[in-house]
Amino acid sequence: MQDLLVFIAQGLVEQPDAVTVTVDDPKEDGTVVYHLHVAADDMGRVIGKQGRIAKAIRTVMRAVGNHREQKAVVEID
């Protein structure tokens, strides 16, 4: 899932080499938190107008997590 998040983010930004994802250990309830890091100039591209792109990224990650029976949360840092 980490690779999927990197792939999605790299398609949106102007500096794809600056995209990194860190993953926290699963919490007690099985939730895995993915921290997406992009260049400061690309932050607006990942968030989108009124957060629409960020919401779409979170929705895709949640759907893939549900398919794998895992709760996925995306934090954009």
C-alpha positions as CSV (number, residue, x, y, z in Angstrom):
1,M,0.0,0.0,0.0
2,Q,3.0,2.3,0.6
3,D,4.0,1.9,-3.0
4,L,0.5,2.8,-4.2
5,L,0.5,6.0,-2.2
6,V,3.9,6.9,-3.6
7,F,2.7,6.2,-7.1
8,I,-0.4,8.3,-6.7
9,A,1.5,11.3,-5.2
10,Q,4.3,11.2,-7.7
11,G,1.7,11.5,-10.5
12,L,0.4,14.7,-8.9
13,V,3.6,16.7,-8.0
14,E,6.3,18.5,-10.0
15,Q,9.1,17.0,-7.8
16,P,8.4,13.3,-7.7
17,D,11.8,12.6,-6.2
18,A,10.8,14.5,-3.1
19,V,7.8,12.2,-2.3
20,T,8.3,9.9,0.6
21,V,6.0,7.8,2.8
22,T,6.6,6.6,6.3
23,V,4.5,4.0,7.9
24,D,3.6,3.8,11.6
25,D,3.3,0.4,13.3
26,P,-0.3,-0.9,13.4
27,K,-2.3,0.3,16.4
28,E,-4.2,-2.0,18.7
29,D,-7.3,-1.7,16.5
30,G,-5.3,-2.6,13.4
31,T,-5.1,1.0,12.0
32,V,-2.0,1.7,10.0
33,V,-1.1,5.4,9.6
34,Y,0.8,6.4,6.4
35,H,2.6,9.8,6.5
36,L,2.9,11.3,3.0
37,H,5.7,13.9,2.7
38,V,6.1,16.1,-0.4
39,A,8.1,19.2,-1.3
40,A,6.6,22.4,0.2
41,D,5.9,23.7,-3.3
42,D,3.9,20.7,-4.2
43,M,1.7,20.7,-1.0
44,G,-1.1,22.5,-2.7
45,R,-1.2,20.0,-5.6
46,V,-1.6,17.1,-3.2
47,I,-4.2,18.8,-1.1
48,G,-6.2,20.3,-3.9
49,K,-9.0,22.9,-3.8
50,Q,-10.9,22.5,-0.6
51,G,-9.0,19.3,0.1
52,R,-10.7,17.3,-2.7
53,I,-7.5,15.6,-3.9
54,A,-6.4,14.7,-0.4
55,K,-9.9,13.3,0.3
56,A,-9.8,11.2,-2.9
57,I,-6.3,9.8,-1.9
58,R,-7.6,8.9,1.5
59,T,-10.7,7.3,0.0
60,V,-8.6,5.1,-2.4
61,M,-6.3,4.1,0.4
62,R,-9.2,3.3,2.7
63,A,-10.8,1.1,-0.1
64,V,-7.6,-0.8,-0.6
65,G,-7.2,-1.2,3.1
66,N,-10.7,-2.6,3.4
67,H,-9.9,-5.1,0.6
68,R,-6.9,-6.2,2.6
69,E,-8.8,-6.2,5.9
70,Q,-6.7,-3.4,7.2
71,K,-7.6,0.2,8.3
72,A,-5.5,2.7,6.5
73,V,-5.2,6.4,7.5
74,V,-3.3,8.9,5.4
75,E,-1.6,12.0,7.0
76,I,-0.2,14.6,4.6
77,D,2.8,16.3,6.2
